């Protein structure tokens, strides 16, 4: 579960999820297992994501950071998740569930070159479930950008974000996971994202 001091969000039943499409964002080695930006604690959300992958029918897209050697993003972050490196690959625990993969060269899935082919799929899926890391970067930017697009075109899709399936990294005195998770979750809820504690079985 996202590192939060108090999880005040309510749960939702899996039976309340309607024709879902599921995104698993950046659950890759470079953020979970090794590399300059990894945090081993993020792996604690993996069993919850596995559970959702088993329970929810419908498409599931794995989003992977995949950077060119001279990515502009490296002006802000150390080089990481270079295309075709071990860091850019989905963690072993989730590999059995991988079918469709979307690669991105920035922190925002919505602007990934291949995302335009996914947009037409939303006509057939009422609920969009977003999981993965990092709550205050890739998850926040994707959820808010997608939500703004839905607003622009008066779409009725719901974006659902289970708190037990997202997390961010922790660096003492630099990036406090508890504070940034709290801020990001509150920001998304305020902007119309359906933030829930977890998706429960009935």
C-alpha positions in Angstrom: 0.0 0.0 0.0 1.1 3.5 -0.6 3.0 4.8 2.4 0.4 7.0 4.1 -0.1 7.6 7.8 -3.8 7.2 7.6 -5.7 5.5 4.7 -9.0 7.4 5.0 -10.4 6.4 1.6 -13.3 3.9 1.2 -13.0 0.7 -0.6 -15.0 -0.4 -3.7 -16.3 -3.9 -4.6 -14.8 -5.7 -7.6 -18.4 -6.1 -8.7 -18.8 -2.4 -8.9 -16.0 -2.2 -11.5 -17.6 -2.0 -15.0 -15.8 -3.2 -18.1 -12.3 -2.2 -16.9 -9.1 -1.4 -18.6 -6.1 -1.7 -16.2 -2.8 0.1 -16.4 0.3 -1.0 -14.5 2.7 1.9 -14.6 6.5 1.5 -14.1 6.6 -1.7 -12.1 10.0 -2.3 -13.6 13.4 -3.2 -12.3 14.7 0.3 -12.4 12.2 1.6 -9.9 11.6 -1.5 -7.8 14.7 -3.7 -7.8 17.9 -1.8 -8.7 19.3 1.3 -10.4 19.7 4.9 -9.2 15.9 5.5 -8.8 14.8 2.3 -7.2 13.1 1.8 -3.8 12.7 -1.8 -2.7 9.7 -0.9 -0.5 7.7 -0.2 -3.7 7.7 -4.0 -4.2 5.2 -4.3 -1.3 2.4 -3.3 -3.6 3.2 -6.1 -6.1 0.9 -8.7 -4.4 -2.0 -6.3 -4.5 -1.5 -5.6 -8.2 -1.2 -9.4 -8.9 -4.5 -9.8 -7.1 -6.2 -7.2 -9.4 -4.7 -8.7 -12.5 -6.4 -12.0 -11.5 -9.7 -10.5 -10.5 -10.3 -8.0 -13.2 -11.2 -9.1 -16.7 -10.4 -6.9 -19.7 -7.2 -5.4 -21.2 -4.2 -4.7 -19.1 -1.4 -2.4 -20.3 2.0 -2.4 -18.7 3.7 1.0 -19.0 7.5 0.9 -19.0 10.0 3.7 -18.8 12.3 3.3 -21.8 14.7 6.1 -22.4 17.1 6.9 -25.1 20.8 7.3 -24.1 20.6 11.1 -24.2 17.0 11.5 -23.0 16.1 15.1 -22.1 14.7 13.8 -18.8 18.2 13.1 -17.7 18.7 16.9 -17.2 16.4 16.4 -14.1 17.1 12.8 -13.1 20.1 10.5 -13.3 20.2 8.2 -16.3 17.9 5.3 -15.7 15.8 2.7 -17.6 17.6 2.9 -20.9 15.8 1.1 -23.7 16.2 -2.7 -23.7 18.2 -2.6 -20.4 17.3 -4.7 -17.4 16.1 -1.6 -15.6 13.4 -1.0 -18.3 11.9 -4.5 -17.9 8.8 -5.5 -15.9 9.7 -7.1 -12.6 9.7 -10.9 -12.6 6.7 -11.2 -10.3 4.5 -9.5 -12.8 6.0 -10.9 -16.1 3.4 -13.8 -16.3 0.6 -11.2 -16.7 2.3 -9.1 -19.4 0.7 -9.0 -22.8 0.5 -5.5 -24.0 3.3 -3.0 -23.3 3.5 0.7 -23.8 6.9 2.4 -23.7 7.4 6.0 -22.6 10.3 8.4 -22.7 8.9 10.8 -20.1 7.1 10.7 -16.8 3.7 11.0 -18.4 2.0 8.0 -20.0 -0.6 10.1 -21.6 2.1 11.6 -23.9 3.8 8.3 -24.8 4.0 7.9 -28.5 1.9 4.7 -28.5 -0.9 6.0 -26.2 -3.0 7.3 -29.1 -3.8 3.7 -30.1 -5.3 3.1 -26.7 -7.7 6.0 -26.7 -10.2 4.3 -29.0 -10.3 1.4 -26.7 -11.9 3.6 -24.0 -15.1 3.5 -25.9 -15.6 0.0 -24.7 -14.4 0.3 -21.2 -16.3 2.3 -18.6 -13.6 2.1 -15.8 -9.9 2.9 -16.1 -7.9 1.4 -13.2 -4.4 2.9 -12.6 -1.8 1.2 -10.5 2.0 1.3 -10.1 4.6 4.0 -9.2 5.4 6.7 -8.6 2.2 8.2 -7.0 3.3 11.8 -7.2 5.0 11.6 -10.6 4.1 9.1 -13.2 0.7 8.1 -11.6 -0.3 11.7 -10.9 0.6 13.1 -14.3 -1.1 10.2 -16.2 -4.3 10.3 -14.1 -4.7 14.1 -14.3 -3.8 14.3 -18.0 -6.2 11.5 -18.9 -8.9 13.0 -16.7 -8.5 16.4 -18.4 -9.0 14.7 -21.7 -12.1 12.9 -20.5 -13.4 16.3 -19.2 -12.6 18.0 -22.5 -14.8 15.6 -24.5 -17.4 15.1 -21.8 -16.7 11.4 -21.5 -18.4 9.3 -18.8 -15.4 7.0 -18.0 -14.3 6.7 -14.4 -10.6 6.7 -13.4 -10.2 4.5 -10.3 -7.0 4.5 -8.3 -6.6 2.0 -5.5 -4.3 3.3 -2.7 -3.0 -0.2 -2.0 -1.7 -0.5 -5.5 0.4 2.6 -5.8 3.5 4.0 -4.0 6.4 6.4 -4.4 10.0 6.3 -3.5 11.5 7.5 -0.2 14.7 9.5 0.4 15.1 10.8 3.9 15.2 14.6 4.0 14.8 14.8 0.2 11.6 13.0 -0.8 9.3 11.8 2.0 7.1 9.0 0.6 4.4 9.6 3.2 4.1 13.3 2.5 4.2 13.0 -1.3 1.7 10.1 -1.3 -0.7 12.1 0.8 -0.4 15.2 -1.4 -0.7 13.2 -4.7 -3.7 11.2 -3.6 -5.5 14.3 -2.3 -4.7 16.2 -5.5 -6.1 13.4 -7.7 -9.3 13.1 -5.5 -9.8 16.8 -5.7 -9.6 16.7 -9.4 -12.2 14.0 -9.9 -10.2 10.8 -9.8 -11.9 8.0 -7.8 -9.3 7.3 -5.1 -10.2 4.1 -3.1 -8.4 2.3 -0.3 -8.6 -1.0 -2.3 -10.8 -3.0 -4.6 -12.3 -5.7 -2.4 -13.8 -9.1 -3.1 -17.5 -9.6 -2.2 
